[in-house]
């Protein structure tokens, strides 16, 4: 039965939440407690555990303390990330009779009335984007998360968005109608963590679905400039806003497999969605001759490996651009 038809005859839609867990049981416990304290029950809460070995037992024992609708699932794939966890959650969601899927970050939290408001607005758009406030009430920064900058994107999630405005939302707090999930799931082959939400927003939009921003729905997340001090500072903030390019990244002697995947994802997404000139402009910015000598010396860049990753990502993205029939993901 379609969601709109259910609402018309007074049947409450069923809602499932998917949470990737990673190495921090205290953050996961805070989020799960906020769900149990919600005014409206979440029908199924799936925790997909991406943690390393020492934390698996802690998370499993933690989830076991909650009601039976809290389900623990261990991700046993070699290279784990939130894109993969959300992909697993989407596939599990389609095996149930739930109508709405809510994506949550483990370091976030929902308000007591968040679920009620999600259900209230669920008919207004295919994908609901909430307001994300800072989880720290004493912080001078009111905003949780920060808008990510990707050259070429029109409108992404932003704090100055108007109610009902079409945006591309971050994973945290994204509510997705079942019809969307039936036709589009997260791409875990080309994304690990970074940019998977942008890809999902653009991909679902290409299929005719709309994501709308509703500030009446409030969820909470740490402000990233506070959580990661390397992103803080007035000068770095100025450069971030002033420079219209995206740094694509390098492979260095210290790069982990996950970091190499992040470089691939960044190049792939830029090449997939934007004109080749945008890709080349970002490459020129990344290979900035004024800073290149410093980066090459400090980070021990592996040029052959870097070029190889760029080449694989660009070729894969071009294949996707030339094959529009591949856009439906399920």
C-alpha positions as CSV (number, residue, x, y, z in Angstrom):
1,X,0.0,0.0,0.0
2,X,1.4,3.4,-0.9
3,X,2.4,5.8,1.9
4,X,-0.1,8.5,0.8
5,X,-2.9,6.0,0.7
6,X,-2.0,4.7,4.2
7,X,-2.1,8.2,5.6
8,X,-5.4,9.0,4.0
9,X,-7.2,6.1,5.7
10,X,-5.5,6.7,9.0
11,X,-2.8,4.0,9.0
12,X,0.4,5.1,10.7
13,X,3.4,4.5,8.4
14,X,6.1,2.1,9.8
15,X,9.5,3.5,10.3
16,X,12.9,1.8,10.4
17,X,16.2,3.5,11.4
18,X,19.7,2.4,10.2
19,X,22.8,3.3,12.2
20,X,26.4,2.6,11.2
21,X,28.4,1.9,14.5
22,X,32.1,2.4,14.6
23,X,34.4,2.0,17.7
24,X,32.6,4.4,20.1
25,X,30.0,2.6,22.2
26,X,29.4,5.7,24.4
27,X,28.3,7.7,21.3
28,X,26.1,4.8,20.1
29,X,24.5,4.6,23.6
30,X,23.6,8.3,23.6
31,X,21.9,7.9,20.2
32,X,20.0,4.7,21.2
33,X,18.8,6.4,24.4
34,X,17.5,9.3,22.4
35,X,15.5,6.9,20.3
36,X,14.0,5.1,23.2
37,X,13.0,8.4,24.7
38,X,11.2,9.4,21.6
39,X,7.5,10.3,21.8
40,X,6.9,8.0,18.9
41,X,8.2,4.5,18.6
42,X,10.7,3.5,15.9
43,X,9.4,0.2,14.6
44,X,12.9,-1.2,13.8
45,X,16.3,0.0,14.7
46,X,19.1,-1.7,12.8
47,X,22.7,-1.2,14.0
48,X,25.3,-2.1,11.4
49,X,28.6,-2.5,13.2
50,X,31.7,-1.4,11.3
51,X,33.8,-1.5,14.4
52,X,37.2,-3.1,14.8
53,X,37.5,-6.3,16.8
54,X,38.0,-4.9,20.3
55,X,34.7,-2.9,20.1
56,X,32.5,-5.6,18.6
57,X,31.6,-7.3,21.8
58,X,31.0,-3.9,23.5
59,X,28.5,-2.8,20.9
60,X,26.8,-6.2,20.7
61,X,26.3,-6.2,24.5
62,X,25.1,-2.6,24.4
63,X,22.4,-3.3,21.8
64,X,21.3,-6.4,23.7
65,X,20.2,-4.1,26.6
66,X,17.5,-2.5,24.4
67,X,14.1,-3.8,23.3
68,X,13.7,-6.5,20.7
69,X,13.1,-4.0,17.9
70,X,16.8,-3.0,18.3
71,X,18.7,-5.4,16.0
72,X,22.5,-5.8,15.8
73,X,24.2,-6.7,12.5
74,X,28.0,-7.2,12.2
75,X,29.5,-6.0,8.9
76,X,32.1,-8.6,8.0
77,X,33.3,-7.0,4.8
78,X,37.0,-6.1,4.6
79,X,36.8,-2.4,3.9
80,X,34.0,-0.8,5.8
81,X,32.3,2.5,5.7
82,X,29.0,4.3,6.3
83,X,28.0,4.0,2.6
84,X,28.3,0.2,2.9
85,X,26.4,0.2,6.2
86,X,23.6,2.2,4.7
87,X,23.6,0.0,1.7
88,X,23.1,-3.0,4.0
89,X,20.4,-1.2,5.9
90,X,18.6,-0.4,2.7
91,X,18.7,-4.0,1.5
92,X,17.4,-5.1,5.0
93,X,14.7,-2.4,4.9
94,X,13.4,-3.8,1.6
95,X,13.0,-7.2,3.2
96,X,10.6,-5.7,5.8
97,X,7.1,-4.1,5.5
98,X,8.4,-0.7,6.7
99,X,7.4,2.5,4.8
100,X,10.1,5.0,5.8
101,X,13.9,4.6,6.3
102,X,15.7,7.0,8.6
103,X,19.5,7.3,8.3
104,X,21.4,8.3,11.5
105,X,25.1,8.9,12.5
106,X,26.1,7.2,15.7
107,X,27.6,10.5,17.0
108,X,24.2,12.2,16.6
109,X,21.0,12.3,18.5
110,X,17.3,12.9,17.9
111,X,14.9,15.0,19.9
112,X,11.9,13.7,21.7
113,X,9.5,14.9,19.0
114,X,11.7,14.2,16.0
115,X,10.1,11.0,14.9
116,X,6.6,12.4,15.3
117,X,7.5,15.3,13.0
118,X,9.2,13.1,10.5
119,X,6.0,11.1,10.1
120,X,3.9,14.3,10.0
121,X,5.9,15.6,7.1
122,X,6.6,12.3,5.3
123,X,4.0,13.0,2.6
124,X,5.5,16.4,1.7
125,X,8.6,15.0,-0.2
126,X,10.3,11.8,-1.2
127,X,13.3,12.5,1.0
128,X,13.1,14.7,4.1
129,X,16.1,16.8,5.2
130,X,16.0,18.0,8.8
131,X,17.6,20.9,10.6
132,X,20.9,19.7,12.2
133,X,21.7,21.6,15.4
134,X,24.9,21.4,17.4
135,X,24.7,18.6,20.0
136,X,26.7,20.8,22.4
137,X,24.2,23.3,23.9
138,X,27.0,25.4,25.3
139,X,28.8,25.9,22.0
140,X,28.7,29.3,20.3
141,X,28.2,27.4,17.0
142,X,24.5,26.6,16.7
143,X,25.0,24.4,13.6
144,X,25.8,20.7,13.7
145,X,27.8,19.3,10.8
146,X,29.0,21.8,8.2
147,X,28.0,22.1,4.6
148,X,30.6,20.3,2.5
149,X,31.9,22.2,-0.5
150,X,32.0,20.4,-3.9
151,X,32.7,22.5,-6.9
152,X,29.8,22.4,-9.4
153,X,27.0,21.5,-7.0
154,X,24.1,23.9,-7.2
155,X,22.4,23.7,-3.8
156,X,23.6,21.4,-1.0
157,X,22.4,21.2,2.6
158,X,22.9,24.7,4.1
159,X,21.9,26.5,7.2
160,X,20.2,29.3,5.3
161,X,17.9,27.1,3.2
162,X,14.3,28.0,3.2
163,X,11.6,25.7,4.5
164,X,10.5,23.3,1.8
165,X,13.5,24.2,-0.4
166,X,14.9,21.5,-2.6
167,X,18.4,20.6,-1.2
168,X,20.8,17.7,-1.1
169,X,21.0,16.5,2.5
170,X,23.7,14.8,4.5
171,X,23.3,11.2,5.7
172,X,22.5,12.3,9.3
173,X,18.7,12.5,9.7
174,X,17.8,11.7,6.1
175,X,14.3,10.2,5.9
176,X,13.7,8.3,2.7
177,X,10.3,7.0,1.4
178,X,10.2,3.3,0.5
179,X,9.5,4.0,-3.2
180,X,12.9,5.8,-3.4
181,X,14.8,3.0,-1.8
182,X,13.2,0.5,-4.1
183,X,14.8,2.3,-7.0
184,X,17.9,3.8,-5.5
185,X,20.3,2.5,-2.9
186,X,23.7,3.8,-1.6
187,X,26.7,3.2,-3.9
188,X,29.2,1.3,-1.7
189,X,31.4,0.3,-4.7
190,X,32.6,3.8,-5.3
191,X,32.2,5.5,-1.9
192,X,33.3,4.6,1.5
193,X,32.3,7.5,3.8
194,X,32.9,10.8,2.1
195,X,30.5,12.1,-0.6
196,X,28.1,9.1,-0.6
197,X,25.3,11.5,0.5
198,X,25.9,13.9,-2.3
199,X,25.9,11.0,-4.8
200,X,22.7,9.6,-3.3
201,X,21.0,13.1,-3.5
202,X,22.0,13.7,-7.1
203,X,21.2,10.1,-8.2
204,X,17.8,10.2,-6.6
205,X,17.1,13.6,-8.1
206,X,18.0,12.3,-11.6
207,X,15.3,9.7,-11.1
208,X,12.7,12.4,-10.4
209,X,12.6,12.3,-6.6
210,X,12.8,15.4,-4.5
211,X,14.6,16.1,-1.2
212,X,13.2,19.0,0.8
213,X,14.4,20.8,3.9
214,X,12.1,21.1,6.9
215,X,13.6,23.1,9.8
216,X,10.7,22.1,12.0
217,X,12.3,18.7,12.3
218,X,15.4,19.0,14.5
219,X,18.2,16.4,15.1
220,X,21.6,16.9,16.7
221,X,25.2,16.3,15.6
222,X,28.6,17.6,16.7
223,X,29.9,20.7,14.8
224,X,32.7,19.3,12.7
225,X,34.9,22.3,13.1
226,X,34.8,21.6,16.9
227,X,35.1,17.9,16.6
228,X,38.0,18.0,14.2
229,X,40.3,20.9,15.2
230,X,42.2,20.7,11.9
231,X,39.1,22.2,10.2
232,X,38.9,25.1,12.7
233,X,40.3,28.6,12.5
234,X,39.3,31.8,10.8
235,X,42.0,31.6,8.1
236,X,41.0,28.1,7.1
237,X,37.4,29.0,7.1
238,X,38.1,32.0,4.9
239,X,40.1,29.8,2.4
240,X,37.3,27.2,2.5
241,X,34.7,29.8,1.5
242,X,36.9,31.8,-0.9
243,X,38.4,29.1,-3.0
244,X,35.9,27.6,-5.5
245,X,37.8,24.4,-6.1
246,X,37.8,20.9,-4.5
247,X,41.1,19.4,-3.4
248,X,41.1,15.9,-4.9
249,X,43.9,14.4,-2.7
250,X,47.0,12.3,-3.1
251,X,48.2,8.8,-2.4
252,X,51.3,9.0,-0.1
253,X,53.5,6.6,1.6
254,X,51.4,7.0,4.8
255,X,48.0,6.6,3.0
256,X,45.9,3.8,4.4
257,X,43.6,1.8,2.1
258,X,40.7,3.8,3.4
259,X,42.4,7.1,2.6
260,X,43.2,5.9,-0.9
261,X,39.6,5.0,-1.4
262,X,38.6,8.5,-0.3
263,X,40.8,10.0,-3.1
264,X,39.2,7.7,-5.6
265,X,35.7,8.6,-4.4
266,X,36.4,12.4,-4.6
267,X,37.7,12.1,-8.2
268,X,35.0,9.7,-9.2
269,X,32.1,11.9,-8.0
270,X,33.5,15.0,-9.6
271,X,34.1,13.3,-13.0
272,X,30.7,11.6,-12.9
273,X,28.5,14.6,-12.4
274,X,30.4,17.6,-13.8
275,X,31.8,18.8,-17.1
276,X,35.4,17.7,-17.7
277,X,36.6,21.3,-17.4
278,X,35.5,21.2,-13.7
279,X,37.5,18.0,-13.2
280,X,40.6,19.5,-14.8
281,X,40.2,22.8,-12.9
282,X,40.1,20.8,-9.6
283,X,43.2,18.8,-10.8
284,X,45.1,22.0,-11.5
285,X,44.2,23.3,-8.0
286,X,45.3,20.0,-6.4
287,X,48.6,20.2,-8.3
288,X,49.1,23.8,-7.3
289,X,52.8,24.5,-8.0
290,X,53.1,27.0,-5.1
291,X,52.3,24.3,-2.6
292,X,53.3,21.2,-4.5
293,X,56.9,21.1,-3.3
294,X,55.8,21.3,0.3
295,X,53.2,18.6,-0.1
296,X,55.5,16.3,-2.0
297,X,58.2,16.6,0.7
298,X,56.0,16.4,3.7
299,X,53.6,13.7,2.6
300,X,55.9,11.6,0.4
301,X,53.5,11.6,-2.4
302,X,53.5,8.5,-4.6
303,X,52.9,9.9,-8.1
304,X,52.4,6.7,-10.0
305,X,49.8,5.4,-7.5
306,X,48.1,8.8,-7.4
307,X,47.8,9.0,-11.2
308,X,46.6,5.4,-11.3
309,X,43.8,6.1,-8.9
310,X,42.8,9.3,-10.8
311,X,42.7,7.4,-14.0
312,X,40.6,4.5,-12.6
313,X,38.1,6.9,-11.1
314,X,37.7,9.1,-14.2
315,X,37.3,6.1,-16.5
316,X,34.7,4.5,-14.1
317,X,32.8,7.8,-13.9
318,X,32.8,8.3,-17.6
319,X,31.3,4.8,-18.0
320,X,28.5,5.8,-15.6
321,X,27.8,9.0,-17.5
322,X,27.5,7.1,-20.8
323,X,25.2,4.5,-19.3
324,X,22.1,6.3,-17.9
325,X,20.2,3.0,-17.6
326,X,22.5,2.1,-14.7
327,X,21.2,4.9,-12.5
328,X,18.4,2.9,-10.9
329,X,20.4,1.1,-8.2
330,X,18.1,-1.7,-7.1
